[in-house]
Amino acid sequence: MVSYKRLSPEDVQFSNTAASEEPPEEVTEVKAPEESERPLLPRRPSCSATTAIISLGFLLLMASGIWLLGTIFWLHAPSSSAPHMAPPPRPSPGVGKAIPDPQACAGVPEAWRFDCYPERGVVVTRELCEARNCCFIPASSPPPVRNSVPWCFYSPTFPSYSLVSLNQTEQGEVGTLVRTVKTYYPKDVLTLQLEVLYETDHRLRVRISDPSASRFEVPIAVPNATEKASSPAYSVELSKDPFGLVVKRTSSGTVLLNTTVAPLFFCDQFLQLSSSLSSQYVYGLGEHRSSFLHDIHWNTLTMWARDAAPMELTNLYGAHPFYLTMEEGGRGTAHGFFLLNSNAMDVVLQPGPAVTWRTIGGILDFYVFLGPDPASVIGQYLEVVGYPSMPVYWALGYHLCRWGYGSSSATWDVVKNMRNYGIPQDVQWNDIDYMDHALDFTFDPANFSTLPDMVKDLHNHGQRYVMILDPGISSVQQEGRYWPYDEGLKRGVFINHSDGKTLIGKVWPGQTAFPDFSDPVTHEWWYDNLKRFHDQVPFDGLWIDMNEPSNFVDGSTVGCPDNELENPPYTPGVLGGLLRAKTVCASALQKTSLHYNMHSLYGLLEAKASANALRRILGKRAFVISRSTFPSQGLYSGHWLGDNRSHWKDMYTSIAGMLTFNLLGVPLVGADVCGFSEQSDEELCVRWTQLGAFYPFSRNHNTLGEPAQDPTAFSPLARAAMRQSLLLRYSLFPLLYTLFHRAHTHGHTVARPLLFEFPEDVRTYGIDKQFLWGRSLLVTPVLDPGVDYVVGYFPQGLWYDYYTGDSVRSKGEELRLHAPLDKINLYLREGAIIPTQRPNTTLWVSSGQPLHLISCLTEDGSATGELFWDDGESLDTFETDQYAEIVFSVVKNTMTSEVLRDHVEASYMTVETASIYGVKSKPSRVTVNSHDAAFSYRDNQVLTVTDLGLNLSQNFTISWM
């Protein structure tokens, strides 16, 4: 690791008493230089001179031939407009054209070179680089491309901020940072306020802001600590000149954050903070298609919500600037980092290991979570952004959808076929083809005339109906004929151009206006529309799509202004090269702020409006699935992983997506089973249905024009295999429902990476072909075609085959498992007790069936488990104590249940059978509540007791001897 300026002891300020017994050294306050530039305001300054300089520079580059020799553009699909290029190079005032010391530059290892010229579409020459007073060292023969060692990087003496004053507060410290040398980006904020807040013993918050002008801050509720943590698990060290922040774990001395590795930038539209990482094991940073464990080899992850089919190295539907890192040393410790910022940004991972946060607005407001284990990190993160809501019970059933049913009759026929074949299904969906000319809050009066009758039939069979809604509201219907637009105009709910007129884009119905969900008036208008439509079609949940928001034109039908909002000095690596690419103008006006600031919040705010409206309409828990997401999303909705393809690779990458969103506080997540676009073959669809049965949110969805891929569309053998997988899911509903309760109340993950349960086993750190449900159920799906086996990793310990109870003792090794087409391998971890249930074709029926308890004994014969149970749909049952909670345990050949909280719902349930895996010898006698009971015992050490008839609301014991 290299610091851009080495720290000396006198430069370091210990900021908490745990780290230093001496009082902090008083820092003399220095008068800040006069500010001559003001922050960005919603105005339209001229950019003509800048544009001319850029064009001239670009032509000179082309003439030189360098651009033709090696430039490789990062864009996947160029926009119709050229992206705004980098600002012209200018020497930093006070430095002139001083070239960094070549020897000092050469001393910076490649892994620790922080990019000084991150603009895309530019071949960086020595002249351009040195104009920024940076080091220039070609690292390879061709010109540098995206995701490679930068040729132009900061010198060890590059100017930064200095800490000129520091004072104690009730929550921590507040200081002043001053920059005396301007950077090469416009509108430097030369004086900053630093706040170091010791919020809890395991949560540190740091805010760097402009004390002289208000700047945009993300409008989500976060805890407001009122006093300083008494025994923090971290120490904070502050260097003075240049300013830097070092956060260490007090128990081990591990450096979690070290911002001294590169200079701090805080310009009006360019904020940059770099830090070392404690290891190469980095997770989170959604939404991107990648492996679960991120590659840190010059990997740039851009965040700016975008309608784009999942592909690598592309900003996708949501933005989640949070990462979790497993620390070096094999102790299983972890920490997390969250930047509370919604502006477009690049997050650069490099092999130092190090990270750079590069955003174009707002402030630097970040948290460090100390864990110390990975599960605790996630819980601490969710304490800030909010625990996920408890889903309505039927959300955990099987969902079926496609674009292109064409009519309500065809949709209804699929439902009837599923019933006839005895295949579980809780929810039927429709895509936009149910609408009348793609208009929200309508249904096609010809092809979907029987839609209300179909929904009534679903309800009569204990099933539910979910429909799609897009945010775009048609603006071209005859006045008085389309209430949503007419009423929206009257109430002023739509996003406006910078001139105050309604911004018009283009989506499925043609020209459209976009609701501004940052305005409470819009929430009420949204509710009114939903209520009016629910009176016609009594839907049960909402699928909100296209809410990045997506737009078929760049910006609007009349374009966007040519200003610094549309063409900022630096544009992160967004698909299309422009902030407005396939969305609305960045300069558009919303109630809370500019769209420039609010863009990636759009899906979150629409989900909030939708969930609140559903609660009012139904009086029950809301079911919302959203495509675009942001931190706090789990409070209001689940998420599906977007428009995937019917490829084996897409099935594999869905596991990483599912695990990542569980880290991000959105446990109700899954991918389109069998793939959305292109044609799925039978083997792929069977294997994907097996995997999809273990997505927390399980939905089969298909695109327009492709053959049907619901389970009834395939051969009897495939159909039977899919049915078996779905019945298996339904039998595990008590376990899954309990896991969601733990997510809702404690911030636990539902689908869980192995490293969470085995953090000291480094071999689990990169596993994303297997996962756990909770702490105990290991899922090992087949992810390759033409095989009847699968290789899975089993961490050290005793594991039991879910189906048979056969045991496997692993040293921490890979095992080859038999996997015919009709089987997905499931194993249970020693020490677990899981509740299962006799399955049926709907959860409405299944949830009333008798329970079967499976106990998996450790070597010393112990096990524990729990069950949460309520009515499945009422609001706030946990918060109002309207639930039952039962814990199960096995100790010394006796299984007990203890009712911690009783509720009438539990009295309807019985425990019918119990299987105990790992009973080492055949018992001579089994008693249930001290009465002899019939039992069976198999050679694989499985004891089964049947015909129990035990009421769940009463304590019981089962003993064997």
BELQUIUR-V386760 format. One record per backbone hydrogen bond with DSSP energy under -1.0 kcal/mol. NH is the residue of the N-H (numbers start at 1). CO is the residue of the C=O. E is the energy in kcal/mol with one decimal. If there is no record, write none. Layout:
nh->[NH | NH]
co->[CO | CO]
e->[E | E]
This chain:
nh->[4 | 11 | 12 | 13 | 15 | 19 | 43 | 51 | 52 | 53 | 54 | 55 | 56 | 57 | 58 | 59 | 60 | 61 | 62 | 63 | 64 | 65 | 69 | 70 | 71 | 95 | 96 | 98 | 105 | 106 | 107 | 108 | 112 | 113 | 116 | 129 | 130 | 131 | 132 | 133 | 134 | 135 | 137 | 153 | 154 | 158 | 162 | 163 | 164 | 167 | 169 | 173 | 174 | 175 | 176 | 177 | 178 | 179 | 189 | 192 | 193 | 194 | 195 | 196 | 197 | 198 | 199 | 200 | 204 | 205 | 206 | 207 | 208 | 209 | 220 | 228 | 229 | 233 | 235 | 237 | 238 | 239 | 243 | 244 | 246 | 247 | 248 | 249 | 250 | 253 | 256 | 257 | 259 | 265 | 267 | 268 | 271 | 272 | 273 | 275 | 276 | 277 | 282 | 283 | 285 | 294 | 298 | 299 | 301 | 303 | 306 | 308 | 316 | 319 | 320 | 322 | 323 | 324 | 325 | 326 | 327 | 334 | 335 | 336 | 337 | 338 | 339 | 340 | 341 | 345 | 346 | 347 | 348 | 349 | 350 | 354 | 355 | 356 | 357 | 358 | 359 | 360 | 364 | 366 | 367 | 368 | 369 | 370 | 377 | 378 | 379 | 380 | 381 | 382 | 383 | 385 | 386 | 389 | 393 | 395 | 396 | 397 | 399 | 400 | 401 | 403 | 408 | 411 | 412 | 413 | 414 | 415 | 416 | 417 | 418 | 419 | 420 | 421 | 422 | 423 | 425 | 426 | 427 | 428 | 429 | 430 | 434 | 435 | 439 | 444 | 448 | 451 | 454 | 455 | 456 | 457 | 458 | 459 | 460 | 461 | 462 | 463 | 464 | 466 | 467 | 468 | 469 | 473 | 475 | 481 | 486 | 487 | 488 | 489 | 490 | 491 | 492 | 493 | 495 | 496 | 497 | 500 | 503 | 505 | 507 | 510 | 512 | 513 | 516 | 519 | 522 | 523 | 524 | 525 | 526 | 527 | 528 | 529 | 530 | 531 | 532 | 533 | 534 | 535 | 536 | 537 | 539 | 540 | 541 | 542 | 543 | 544 | 545 | 550 | 551 | 552 | 555 | 555 | 556 | 557 | 559 | 563 | 567 | 574 | 577 | 581 | 583 | 588 | 589 | 590 | 595 | 596 | 597 | 598 | 599 | 601 | 602 | 605 | 606 | 607 | 608 | 609 | 610 | 611 | 612 | 613 | 614 | 615 | 616 | 617 | 618 | 619 | 621 | 625 | 626 | 627 | 633 | 635 | 636 | 637 | 638 | 639 | 641 | 644 | 646 | 647 | 651 | 652 | 653 | 654 | 655 | 657 | 658 | 659 | 660 | 661 | 662 | 663 | 664 | 666 | 669 | 670 | 673 | 675 | 677 | 685 | 686 | 687 | 688 | 689 | 690 | 691 | 692 | 693 | 694 | 695 | 697 | 700 | 703 | 706 | 713 | 714 | 719 | 720 | 721 | 722 | 723 | 724 | 725 | 726 | 727 | 728 | 729 | 730 | 731 | 732 | 733 | 736 | 737 | 738 | 739 | 740 | 741 | 742 | 743 | 744 | 745 | 746 | 747 | 748 | 752 | 756 | 757 | 758 | 761 | 764 | 765 | 767 | 771 | 772 | 773 | 774 | 776 | 777 | 778 | 779 | 780 | 790 | 792 | 794 | 797 | 799 | 800 | 801 | 802 | 805 | 808 | 810 | 813 | 815 | 817 | 819 | 823 | 827 | 828 | 829 | 830 | 831 | 832 | 833 | 834 | 836 | 837 | 838 | 846 | 847 | 848 | 849 | 851 | 852 | 853 | 854 | 855 | 856 | 857 | 858 | 861 | 863 | 864 | 865 | 867 | 869 | 880 | 881 | 882 | 884 | 885 | 886 | 887 | 888 | 889 | 890 | 891 | 895 | 896 | 897 | 898 | 900 | 901 | 906 | 909 | 911 | 912 | 913 | 914 | 915 | 916 | 917 | 918 | 919 | 927 | 928 | 929 | 931 | 933 | 936 | 938 | 941 | 943 | 944 | 945 | 948 | 950 | 952 | 954 | 958 | 959 | 960 | 961]
co->[260 | 8 | 9 | 238 | 236 | 16 | 41 | 47 | 48 | 49 | 50 | 51 | 52 | 53 | 54 | 55 | 56 | 57 | 58 | 59 | 60 | 62 | 65 | 66 | 67 | 92 | 92 | 95 | 101 | 102 | 103 | 105 | 109 | 110 | 152 | 125 | 126 | 127 | 129 | 130 | 129 | 153 | 151 | 135 | 114 | 155 | 178 | 240 | 176 | 174 | 172 | 196 | 167 | 194 | 165 | 192 | 162 | 190 | 266 | 177 | 209 | 175 | 207 | 173 | 205 | 171 | 197 | 203 | 368 | 197 | 366 | 195 | 364 | 193 | 218 | 170 | 198 | 201 | 248 | 246 | 13 | 244 | 161 | 239 | 237 | 257 | 235 | 254 | 233 | 249 | 247 | 247 | 245 | 272 | 270 | 187 | 359 | 265 | 357 | 355 | 258 | 353 | 280 | 324 | 322 | 282 | 296 | 349 | 347 | 345 | 316 | 306 | 287 | 629 | 286 | 320 | 337 | 283 | 335 | 281 | 333 | 372 | 325 | 369 | 323 | 367 | 321 | 365 | 339 | 303 | 358 | 301 | 356 | 299 | 354 | 350 | 275 | 348 | 273 | 346 | 271 | 344 | 208 | 206 | 338 | 204 | 336 | 202 | 373 | 374 | 375 | 376 | 377 | 378 | 379 | 381 | 382 | 634 | 872 | 392 | 393 | 394 | 698 | 427 | 700 | 702 | 447 | 407 | 408 | 409 | 410 | 411 | 412 | 413 | 414 | 415 | 416 | 417 | 419 | 418 | 841 | 398 | 398 | 464 | 400 | 466 | 431 | 432 | 436 | 434 | 444 | 448 | 450 | 451 | 452 | 453 | 454 | 455 | 456 | 457 | 459 | 458 | 426 | 428 | 541 | 430 | 543 | 513 | 511 | 478 | 482 | 483 | 484 | 485 | 486 | 487 | 488 | 488 | 514 | 589 | 501 | 497 | 495 | 512 | 510 | 507 | 505 | 473 | 493 | 516 | 519 | 519 | 520 | 521 | 522 | 523 | 524 | 525 | 526 | 527 | 528 | 529 | 530 | 531 | 533 | 533 | 537 | 465 | 465 | 623 | 467 | 625 | 469 | 546 | 582 | 506 | 580 | 583 | 554 | 504 | 556 | 561 | 563 | 572 | 574 | 578 | 580 | 585 | 496 | 593 | 588 | 586 | 594 | 594 | 595 | 598 | 599 | 601 | 602 | 603 | 604 | 605 | 606 | 607 | 608 | 609 | 610 | 611 | 612 | 613 | 614 | 615 | 873 | 542 | 638 | 544 | 630 | 632 | 633 | 633 | 624 | 668 | 670 | 642 | 677 | 645 | 647 | 648 | 649 | 650 | 652 | 653 | 654 | 655 | 656 | 657 | 658 | 659 | 660 | 661 | 667 | 639 | 699 | 672 | 644 | 681 | 682 | 683 | 684 | 685 | 686 | 687 | 688 | 689 | 691 | 692 | 669 | 399 | 676 | 703 | 710 | 711 | 715 | 716 | 717 | 718 | 719 | 720 | 721 | 722 | 723 | 724 | 725 | 726 | 727 | 728 | 730 | 732 | 733 | 734 | 735 | 736 | 737 | 738 | 739 | 740 | 741 | 742 | 743 | 742 | 772 | 753 | 754 | 754 | 758 | 761 | 762 | 764 | 779 | 752 | 777 | 750 | 773 | 773 | 827 | 771 | 825 | 817 | 815 | 813 | 810 | 808 | 828 | 806 | 826 | 801 | 799 | 797 | 794 | 792 | 790 | 788 | 820 | 778 | 800 | 776 | 798 | 856 | 829 | 864 | 854 | 852 | 731 | 850 | 842 | 843 | 845 | 846 | 910 | 836 | 913 | 834 | 915 | 832 | 917 | 862 | 858 | 890 | 831 | 888 | 886 | 884 | 876 | 878 | 877 | 869 | 901 | 867 | 898 | 865 | 896 | 863 | 894 | 958 | 889 | 956 | 887 | 885 | 885 | 903 | 906 | 950 | 851 | 851 | 945 | 853 | 943 | 855 | 941 | 941 | 959 | 931 | 957 | 928 | 926 | 944 | 942 | 938 | 916 | 936 | 914 | 912 | 911 | 909 | 951 | 895 | 927 | 893 | 925]
e->[-1.4 | -2.2 | -1.3 | -2.3 | -3.2 | -1.6 | -2.8 | -2.7 | -2.1 | -2.3 | -2.6 | -2.6 | -2.5 | -2.7 | -2.5 | -2.4 | -2.4 | -1.9 | -2.1 | -2.6 | -1.9 | -1.0 | -1.2 | -1.3 | -1.4 | -2.2 | -1.2 | -1.2 | -2.4 | -2.7 | -1.1 | -1.8 | -1.6 | -1.7 | -2.4 | -2.4 | -3.0 | -1.5 | -1.5 | -1.6 | -1.4 | -2.8 | -2.5 | -2.1 | -1.7 | -1.7 | -2.4 | -2.9 | -2.5 | -2.7 | -3.0 | -2.1 | -2.5 | -3.0 | -1.7 | -2.5 | -2.5 | -2.7 | -2.7 | -2.9 | -3.1 | -2.8 | -2.6 | -2.8 | -3.4 | -2.9 | -1.6 | -2.0 | -2.4 | -2.7 | -3.1 | -2.4 | -3.0 | -2.1 | -1.7 | -1.3 | -2.5 | -3.1 | -2.1 | -2.8 | -2.8 | -2.3 | -3.6 | -1.3 | -2.7 | -2.7 | -2.2 | -2.5 | -1.8 | -3.2 | -3.0 | -1.6 | -2.7 | -2.3 | -3.0 | -1.8 | -3.2 | -1.9 | -2.3 | -2.5 | -1.2 | -2.5 | -1.1 | -2.4 | -3.3 | -2.6 | -1.6 | -2.2 | -3.0 | -3.0 | -1.7 | -1.2 | -1.5 | -1.8 | -2.9 | -2.4 | -2.4 | -2.0 | -2.9 | -1.6 | -2.7 | -3.3 | -2.0 | -2.2 | -2.3 | -1.9 | -2.4 | -3.1 | -1.8 | -1.8 | -2.6 | -2.2 | -2.6 | -2.8 | -2.4 | -2.2 | -2.8 | -1.9 | -3.3 | -2.5 | -2.4 | -1.6 | -2.0 | -2.9 | -2.3 | -2.6 | -2.5 | -2.4 | -1.8 | -1.8 | -2.1 | -2.5 | -2.4 | -2.5 | -1.3 | -2.1 | -2.3 | -2.7 | -3.0 | -1.8 | -1.8 | -1.6 | -2.3 | -2.0 | -2.2 | -2.8 | -1.9 | -1.9 | -2.7 | -2.2 | -1.6 | -1.6 | -2.4 | -2.4 | -2.3 | -2.0 | -2.5 | -2.0 | -1.3 | -2.5 | -2.6 | -2.3 | -1.9 | -2.5 | -2.4 | -1.3 | -1.7 | -1.7 | -1.2 | -2.9 | -1.5 | -1.7 | -2.5 | -2.4 | -2.0 | -2.2 | -2.4 | -2.3 | -2.0 | -1.1 | -1.6 | -3.3 | -2.7 | -2.1 | -1.2 | -1.1 | -2.5 | -3.0 | -2.3 | -2.5 | -2.1 | -3.2 | -1.4 | -2.7 | -1.9 | -2.2 | -1.2 | -2.1 | -3.0 | -2.0 | -3.9 | -2.1 | -2.3 | -2.9 | -2.4 | -2.0 | -2.1 | -2.9 | -3.3 | -1.6 | -1.1 | -1.2 | -1.7 | -2.1 | -2.8 | -2.4 | -2.4 | -2.1 | -2.4 | -3.0 | -2.3 | -2.2 | -2.8 | -1.6 | -1.3 | -3.1 | -2.7 | -3.2 | -1.0 | -2.5 | -2.3 | -2.4 | -1.9 | -2.2 | -1.5 | -3.5 | -1.2 | -2.6 | -1.7 | -2.7 | -1.3 | -1.2 | -2.5 | -2.6 | -2.2 | -1.5 | -2.1 | -1.5 | -3.1 | -1.5 | -2.8 | -1.9 | -1.4 | -1.8 | -2.3 | -2.0 | -1.8 | -2.5 | -2.3 | -2.2 | -2.2 | -2.1 | -2.5 | -3.0 | -2.3 | -1.9 | -2.5 | -2.2 | -1.6 | -2.4 | -3.1 | -1.8 | -2.4 | -2.2 | -2.3 | -1.6 | -1.9 | -1.6 | -2.2 | -2.4 | -2.8 | -2.3 | -1.8 | -2.1 | -2.2 | -2.2 | -1.5 | -2.1 | -2.8 | -1.2 | -1.4 | -1.9 | -2.6 | -2.6 | -2.5 | -2.2 | -1.4 | -1.6 | -1.5 | -2.9 | -1.8 | -1.2 | -3.0 | -1.9 | -2.3 | -2.4 | -2.3 | -2.6 | -2.6 | -2.2 | -2.1 | -2.1 | -3.7 | -1.6 | -2.3 | -1.4 | -1.9 | -2.2 | -1.6 | -1.1 | -2.3 | -1.0 | -3.2 | -2.3 | -2.0 | -2.5 | -2.6 | -2.3 | -1.9 | -2.3 | -2.5 | -1.9 | -1.9 | -2.3 | -2.1 | -1.2 | -1.2 | -2.3 | -3.1 | -1.7 | -2.2 | -2.0 | -1.7 | -2.0 | -2.0 | -2.4 | -2.2 | -2.3 | -1.3 | -1.2 | -3.4 | -1.6 | -1.0 | -1.8 | -1.8 | -2.1 | -1.5 | -1.3 | -1.5 | -2.8 | -2.3 | -2.7 | -1.1 | -1.7 | -3.3 | -3.1 | -2.3 | -2.1 | -2.5 | -2.9 | -2.1 | -2.9 | -2.8 | -3.2 | -2.4 | -2.5 | -3.0 | -3.0 | -1.6 | -3.1 | -3.3 | -3.3 | -2.0 | -2.0 | -3.3 | -1.7 | -2.0 | -3.4 | -1.3 | -1.6 | -2.3 | -2.6 | -2.0 | -1.7 | -3.0 | -2.6 | -1.5 | -2.3 | -3.0 | -2.2 | -2.1 | -2.2 | -3.0 | -3.0 | -2.5 | -1.8 | -1.8 | -1.5 | -2.2 | -2.2 | -2.3 | -2.5 | -1.7 | -1.2 | -3.0 | -3.3 | -2.2 | -2.3 | -2.3 | -2.6 | -2.1 | -2.7 | -2.2 | -3.6 | -2.8 | -2.2 | -2.5 | -2.0 | -1.7 | -1.3 | -1.7 | -2.8 | -2.4 | -1.5 | -2.3 | -3.1 | -3.4 | -3.8 | -1.7 | -2.0 | -2.6 | -3.4 | -2.7 | -1.6 | -2.6 | -2.3 | -2.2 | -1.7 | -2.5 | -2.6 | -2.9 | -2.9 | -2.0 | -2.6 | -1.8 | -2.8 | -2.6 | -2.1 | -2.1]
